[in-house]
Amino acid sequence: MGNTIDNTKVMARRHSPAEHLWTDFEVGTVAGERGVSLREVPFQSMVGIRVDPLSEAGRRIGSLTGGLPSTAGQVTYGKVATAAATTTTLWLGPDEFLVVGPEESAAGTLAAALVAALGDGAGQAIDLSSNRTTFELAGPSARAVLEKSCAADLHPRSFATGTAITTEITKIPTILWKAGDESFQIFPRASFADYLGRWFLDGMREFASGSAPWH
């Protein structure tokens, strides 16, 4: 059929927003006690949720995602069985959340499961997978790189592991999740990926130079 779409060919032609920087990310990696690395985690599934978490629809969605976060910065974890996806749900507001799943659920299955859970309840469940990309900044100097241009207080006493916030990095609005003690995931809009990736690379160069850490 002339109008049939070959999904295999479509997937093979996919290009992530920062793919052209991957080699630079590898070259820019710094090893050792002051080490820091940067990589893009492409094609993650992202679904934006707007729902009252105390409503019936909110409880249905929460049953799939391991519960909806109830306070600023909280992150919850779950598994959407119909999408075969382990998910992370980030709090963006009292009734606004971002559900993040791995690439294997990117064919709309995760979004479809959450739309079905919303049912006819008040709210929204929208596939935002193409709206953002994911950077992972990791290593002993990862926080120092972020602190050069992040508006938030990233000291562990204020920003604990497992916390996610909306903030600005070099004046770019983004979502920042402290996924591990020395690991951060950053979710910028796709249109800012090139600028932010290059900004991080520039901030990492100091730690390869042997100079004193930046404060």
C-alpha positions as CSV (number, residue, x, y, z in Angstrom):
1,M,0.0,0.0,0.0
2,G,1.4,3.4,-1.0
3,N,0.3,5.1,2.1
4,T,1.6,2.6,4.6
5,I,4.1,3.9,7.1
6,D,7.1,1.7,7.8
7,N,7.6,2.3,11.5
8,T,11.0,0.5,11.4
9,K,12.3,3.1,8.9
10,V,10.8,5.9,10.9
11,M,12.5,4.8,14.1
12,A,15.8,4.4,12.2
13,R,15.6,8.0,11.1
14,R,15.0,9.4,14.6
15,H,17.5,12.0,15.8
16,S,17.6,13.3,19.3
17,P,17.9,17.1,20.0
18,A,21.5,16.7,21.2
19,E,22.7,13.8,19.1
20,H,25.2,16.0,17.2
21,L,27.0,16.6,20.5
22,W,27.4,13.0,21.7
23,T,31.0,12.8,20.6
24,D,31.8,16.1,22.4
25,F,30.1,14.7,25.5
26,E,32.4,11.7,25.4
27,V,35.5,13.8,24.8
28,G,34.5,16.2,27.6
29,T,34.2,13.5,30.2
30,V,36.5,14.1,33.2
31,A,37.7,11.1,35.3
32,G,39.0,11.0,38.8
33,E,38.2,12.6,42.1
34,R,37.0,15.8,40.4
35,G,35.3,13.8,37.6
36,V,32.1,14.8,35.7
37,S,30.4,13.3,32.7
38,L,27.5,14.4,30.5
39,R,25.3,12.3,28.3
40,E,21.9,12.6,26.6
41,V,19.3,10.0,27.5
42,P,17.3,10.2,24.3
43,F,13.7,9.4,23.5
44,Q,12.3,8.9,27.0
45,S,8.5,8.8,27.2
46,M,7.1,11.9,29.0
47,V,3.4,12.4,29.8
48,G,2.1,15.6,31.2
49,I,-0.6,15.1,33.8
50,R,-3.1,17.7,35.1
51,V,-5.5,16.2,37.6
52,D,-6.6,16.7,41.2
53,P,-4.6,13.9,43.0
54,L,-7.5,13.5,45.5
55,S,-10.1,13.0,42.8
56,E,-11.2,9.6,41.6
57,A,-9.3,10.1,38.3
58,G,-6.2,11.1,40.3
59,R,-6.4,8.0,42.4
60,R,-6.7,5.8,39.2
61,I,-3.6,7.4,37.7
62,G,-1.8,7.1,41.0
63,S,-2.5,3.4,41.1
64,L,-0.5,3.1,37.9
65,T,2.3,5.4,38.8
66,G,3.0,4.4,42.4
67,G,1.0,7.3,43.7
68,L,1.1,11.0,42.6
69,P,3.5,13.2,44.5
70,S,1.8,15.3,47.1
71,T,4.4,17.9,48.0
72,A,6.9,20.2,46.1
73,G,10.0,18.3,45.1
74,Q,8.6,14.8,45.7
75,V,9.2,12.0,43.2
76,T,7.3,8.7,43.1
77,Y,8.1,5.5,41.3
78,G,5.8,2.9,39.8
79,K,5.3,0.4,36.9
80,V,2.6,0.8,34.3
81,A,1.9,-2.8,33.5
82,T,0.1,-2.2,30.2
83,A,3.1,-0.2,29.0
84,A,5.7,-2.6,30.5
85,A,7.3,0.6,31.8
86,T,8.9,1.6,35.1
87,T,8.0,5.2,35.6
88,T,9.1,8.2,37.6
89,T,6.5,10.9,38.4
90,L,7.8,14.4,39.2
91,W,5.8,17.0,41.1
92,L,5.4,20.2,39.1
93,G,2.5,21.7,41.0
94,P,-0.4,20.8,43.2
95,D,-2.3,19.3,40.3
96,E,0.5,19.1,37.7
97,F,2.9,16.2,37.2
98,L,5.4,14.8,34.7
99,V,5.5,11.0,34.2
100,V,8.7,9.8,32.7
101,G,9.2,6.3,31.3
102,P,12.0,4.6,29.3
103,E,12.3,4.6,25.5
104,E,10.7,1.2,25.1
105,S,7.3,2.7,26.1
106,A,7.7,5.6,23.6
107,A,5.3,4.3,21.1
108,G,2.4,6.0,22.9
109,T,1.6,3.1,25.1
110,L,2.4,4.9,28.3
111,A,0.4,7.9,27.3
112,A,-2.5,5.7,26.2
113,A,-2.5,3.9,29.6
114,L,-2.6,7.2,31.5
115,V,-5.3,8.6,29.2
116,A,-7.4,5.4,29.9
117,A,-6.8,5.8,33.6
118,L,-8.0,9.4,33.5
119,G,-11.2,8.3,31.8
120,D,-13.9,10.9,31.8
121,G,-12.5,12.6,34.9
122,A,-11.5,16.2,34.9
123,G,-7.9,16.7,33.8
124,Q,-5.4,16.0,31.0
125,A,-2.9,13.4,30.1
126,I,-0.8,14.5,27.1
127,D,2.2,12.8,25.4
128,L,5.1,15.3,25.7
129,S,7.8,12.9,24.6
130,S,9.0,15.2,21.8
131,N,8.7,18.3,23.9
132,R,11.8,17.7,26.0
133,T,15.0,15.7,26.1
134,T,17.0,14.4,29.1
135,F,20.6,15.2,30.1
136,E,22.4,13.2,32.7
137,L,25.2,15.1,34.5
138,A,27.1,12.8,36.9
139,G,30.3,12.6,39.0
140,P,31.9,14.3,42.0
141,S,31.9,17.7,40.2
142,A,28.4,17.5,38.7
143,R,26.9,19.7,41.4
144,A,29.7,22.3,41.0
145,V,29.0,22.4,37.2
146,L,25.3,23.0,37.9
147,E,26.0,25.6,40.6
148,K,27.7,27.9,38.1
149,S,24.4,28.8,36.5
150,C,21.5,27.2,38.4
151,A,19.1,29.5,40.3
152,A,18.4,26.9,43.0
153,D,20.3,26.0,46.2
154,L,21.7,22.6,45.3
155,H,23.5,21.9,48.6
156,P,22.4,18.4,49.9
157,R,20.8,20.0,52.9
158,S,18.4,21.8,50.6
159,F,18.3,19.5,47.6
160,A,18.2,15.9,48.7
161,T,18.7,12.9,46.6
162,G,15.4,11.9,45.0
163,T,14.1,15.4,44.8
164,A,12.9,17.2,41.6
165,I,12.3,20.9,41.1
166,T,11.5,23.3,38.4
167,T,14.3,25.9,38.1
168,E,16.4,27.9,35.7
169,I,19.9,26.9,34.4
170,T,21.6,29.7,32.6
171,K,18.2,31.4,32.5
172,I,16.6,28.4,30.7
173,P,13.5,27.0,32.4
174,T,14.0,23.3,33.1
175,I,13.2,20.5,35.4
176,L,16.0,19.2,37.6
177,W,16.0,15.8,39.3
178,K,18.7,14.7,41.7
179,A,18.5,11.0,40.7
180,G,21.5,9.9,42.8
181,D,24.0,11.4,45.3
182,E,26.3,12.5,42.4
183,S,23.8,12.2,39.5
184,F,21.4,14.8,38.1
185,Q,18.9,14.5,35.3
186,I,17.9,17.7,33.5
187,F,14.8,18.0,31.3
188,P,15.1,21.0,29.0
189,R,12.8,21.7,26.2
190,A,14.2,20.2,23.0
191,S,14.8,23.6,21.4
192,F,17.3,24.5,24.2
193,A,19.2,21.2,24.0
194,D,22.1,22.5,21.9
195,Y,22.6,25.6,23.9
196,L,22.4,23.8,27.3
197,G,24.6,20.9,26.2
198,R,27.4,23.3,25.1
199,W,27.0,25.3,28.3
200,F,27.6,22.2,30.4
201,L,30.6,21.2,28.3
202,D,32.1,24.6,28.9
203,G,31.4,24.4,32.6
204,M,33.1,20.9,32.7
205,R,36.4,22.1,31.2
206,E,37.6,23.6,34.4
207,F,37.7,20.2,36.1
208,A,39.9,18.8,33.5
209,S,42.4,21.6,33.9
210,G,43.8,20.7,37.3
211,S,42.8,24.1,38.7
212,A,41.1,24.5,42.1
213,P,37.4,23.7,42.2
214,W,35.0,26.6,41.4
215,H,32.8,27.9,44.2
